[in-house]
Amino acid sequence: MREFIPSVCHLCRLLCVAALASLLGCGHGGRVSVEGTVTLDGRPMEKGQIQFSPLPGSTGPTAGADVVNGKFAIPPSDGPFAGKFRVQISQVGLTGRKIPNPRGSGMMDEYAQILPARYNTDSQLEAEVTAKGPNRFEYPLTSK
């Protein structure tokens, strides 16, 4: 039986692959993590959603997460790239009204956006996300 002895060319290829892998790492294509808190009238927002949309001059993707007990976290695998982002925060709740059920007969509870439009559809909230981080943001909202 012949013993396998790697050629110099084979070793060079392996070293090149190893060097390239170490340079690229196991990253997330430039995406970064984002986390923070959202309070409403001084208390942690119970449930809601937060979305980071790139502003002109920044590249996508849009990233978002649920807000639970006042906290949100977006891992790098789902996070945005570094840049400036418009931040939209929403919270849907019961209106106290009944509406016709579109999927059948009868009535159902109506849900609607309960935060002021200045935090979602007309949001002026922004975030500067950096490649080095930490990307931790706090949003103290008021219902009035």
C-alpha positions in Angstrom: 0.0 0.0 0.0 1.3 3.5 -0.9 1.4 6.1 1.8 -0.3 9.4 0.9 2.1 12.3 0.9 0.4 15.7 0.0 2.1 17.7 -2.7 3.2 21.2 -2.2 0.4 22.4 -4.5 -2.2 20.6 -2.4 -0.8 22.1 0.8 -0.9 25.6 -0.8 -4.5 25.1 -1.7 -5.4 24.1 1.8 -3.6 27.1 3.3 -5.3 29.5 0.9 -8.8 28.0 1.8 -7.9 28.3 5.5 -6.8 31.9 5.1 -9.8 32.9 3.1 -12.1 31.3 5.7 -10.4 33.2 8.6 -10.8 36.5 6.7 -14.5 35.9 5.9 -15.2 34.3 9.3 -18.6 33.1 10.2 -20.1 36.5 9.9 -23.6 37.6 8.8 -22.7 39.4 5.6 -22.3 42.8 7.4 -25.4 42.6 9.4 -25.2 43.7 13.1 -27.3 43.1 16.2 -29.6 45.8 17.6 -31.3 45.8 21.0 -32.9 48.2 23.4 -35.9 49.2 25.4 -39.3 50.8 24.7 -41.3 52.5 27.4 -44.8 53.9 27.2 -45.7 56.6 29.7 -42.7 55.6 31.8 -43.5 51.9 31.9 -42.1 49.1 29.8 -44.3 48.6 26.6 -46.0 45.3 27.2 -46.2 44.1 23.5 -45.5 45.8 20.2 -43.2 45.8 17.2 -40.2 47.8 16.2 -38.8 48.2 12.7 -35.6 49.8 11.3 -35.9 51.0 7.7 -32.8 52.4 5.9 -32.8 56.1 5.2 -31.5 57.5 1.9 -27.7 56.8 1.8 -28.0 53.7 3.8 -28.5 50.2 2.4 -31.0 47.6 3.4 -32.3 45.3 4.7 -35.2 46.5 6.8 -35.0 44.7 10.2 -37.5 44.3 13.0 -38.5 42.5 16.1 -41.2 42.1 18.7 -41.1 44.3 21.8 -42.0 42.2 24.8 -42.0 43.6 28.4 -40.2 46.7 27.1 -37.3 44.9 25.4 -36.4 44.1 21.9 -33.4 42.3 20.3 -32.5 41.6 16.7 -29.7 39.1 16.2 -27.0 39.7 13.6 -28.5 37.0 11.3 -31.7 39.2 11.0 -30.2 42.6 11.8 -29.6 45.7 9.6 -26.3 46.9 8.0 -24.6 49.8 9.6 -26.2 53.1 8.6 -29.0 55.5 9.4 -32.5 54.1 9.9 -36.0 55.4 10.4 -37.5 53.7 13.4 -41.2 52.8 13.6 -42.8 51.4 16.7 -46.3 50.1 16.7 -48.7 48.5 19.2 -52.1 47.1 18.2 -54.9 46.8 20.7 -58.6 46.4 21.1 -60.7 49.5 20.2 -63.7 48.4 22.3 -65.9 48.1 19.1 -67.2 45.2 17.2 -67.0 44.8 13.4 -68.5 42.4 10.9 -66.4 39.2 10.7 -64.9 39.2 7.1 -64.4 35.4 7.3 -67.9 34.4 8.3 -71.0 35.5 10.0 -71.3 37.5 13.2 -69.2 40.2 14.7 -65.6 40.3 16.0 -63.5 42.6 18.1 -61.8 45.4 16.3 -58.1 45.9 16.7 -56.2 49.1 15.7 -52.9 50.9 16.1 -53.0 52.5 19.6 -49.8 54.5 19.5 -49.7 58.0 18.1 -48.7 58.1 14.4 -45.6 60.1 15.3 -44.1 56.7 16.4 -45.1 54.7 13.3 -46.7 56.0 10.1 -45.3 59.5 10.6 -42.3 58.5 12.6 -39.4 60.9 13.0 -37.5 58.5 15.2 -34.0 57.6 13.9 -31.1 55.4 14.8 -27.5 55.4 13.8 -26.4 51.7 13.6 -22.7 51.1 13.7 -20.6 48.2 12.6 -18.7 48.1 15.8 -21.7 48.7 18.1 -23.0 48.5 20.7 -26.3 49.2 19.0 -28.5 49.7 22.0 -31.3 52.2 21.8 -33.9 53.5 24.2 -37.3 54.8 23.1 -39.4 56.6 25.8 -42.8 57.0 24.2 -45.9 58.9 25.5 -49.5 58.1 24.6 -50.5 61.7 24.4 
